[in-house]
Amino acid sequence: IASRLVVDRDFVVADLDRRVFGTFVEHMGRCVYTGIYEPNHPDADSRGYRKDVMELTRELGPTIVRYPGGNFLSGYNWEDGVGPKEQRPKRLDLAWYSVETNQFGTNEFIEWCRALDIEPMYGVNLGTRGPDEARHFVEYCNHPGGTALSDLRREHGHEKPHDIKFWCLGNEMDGPWQIGRKTADEYGRIALETAKLMRSVDPTIQLAACGSSTHEMATYGAWEDRVLEHCFEQVDFISLHTYFENRRDSTAEFFGNIEVMDLFIKEIVAVADSVAARKHSSKRIMLSFDEWNVWYKARSINDLRKPGWPTAPRLIEEVYNTEDALVVGGALITMMNNADRVKTACLAQLVNVIGPIMTEPGGAAWRQTIFYPFSQASKFGHGRVLKSVIESPTYEAETFPEIAYLCAAVVDDPATGITTIFALNRHLTDEMDLNIELRGLGTERTLDQALELHHTNMKAVNTREAPLTVAPAVNSRVSVEGEKITARLKPGSWNVIVTT
Ligand code: AHR
């Protein structure tokens, strides 16, 4: 099949906010314990951080990481996770039916982030707690000193404030599964009052209100409308969460999720802007897609809950295959193409728990298939997103009525002169002849790199024993002439073309 992709240097969607390449660390299963933190591991540093996981995280390239949950957040007391470790209480975690030892907490996470040059994104518990604990938490973290809580942080070894800029006001508060679930009016009010207090403590922070937990919630749309009606003036972002499923076991259908994600974004923009219109406000609420990934294989009750109140059990350790990596690539393309409104996003999660990185306790760490599109997007996604005009044959599916075989985004960095094309060929049997025109971006272009992620088996996975089964390779069938690039893309492939 043949497809065409045209961009023009003057037709810009927006500067790409690097925060869209975020991930998520929740106190759930083995994400923290035996994931990023395992003091007895042979490769742990003096603070207990696994160096092999740090190295892989560096390669993955997240810019911001959300913490400490997730559903865990809605029952969490931040005070349990600070101060001398031997004095920290063990608690029942009612979200994941585990025992939380609190050996890892706020300051450990901050130090881990700083070591990797990653921005922390924190959440406050609006399930079992409220404005008072939230303002105390911001004071502990961000106030310079001279008050009981800021001096407590200094006593805990952190003289300088953490200066955490991005805060989530609770997690998935519309979900029946959520500890302390609320109606839209209840949540909208508490989000407003909490936001006011948190901003009084530190006016420089940015705040995200909870949107719908999924695109399919019964209260979808109405929830965002009511919540923003209450807290519009005090928040900067509304959150979106989505987990892609391949329930029909059809790759072609699975790809339709990428289009649904685009629709989700555009619908929430419309709802947020209609609230703005009602309020006669020119303020624009931005989108924080702060949980997204493929997740459906490891979703049984046995994956979500182990008997006997264990610590760090194996929960939702989804093993990712080729088609999952392609869908993750398509989701990244979608978010880049919506760069004018999607300003933050977090691949959920980072390690073991639906993670791009897997570990064994005391053992190895390796990259899952979805690691690659994310690391490449983060590595090459710098600059401004150009408006892609696409001509491509399409197909019809149940998940979405019309799906173009070509899914693509173009990011151009005027600072370096590098233009990168991210492209998915969603045709499963035919190669794609892709003709690209980069108008006005220079006539003497050269090809820096062309990489593809492809496997003839859509169910192929990376394991500890065979960690490179699905891995990027060079695509030698790409050529550049003047402003034009021609590329031959394999069926069912994710591609990255880097030019200067
Ligand atoms: O990421 C796993 C869980 O999915 C999170 O804790 C929750 O927010 C979502 O439902």
Residues whose N, C-alpha, C, O or C-beta is under 5 A from the ligand:
A	BS01	AHR	G70 N71 F72 E172 A348
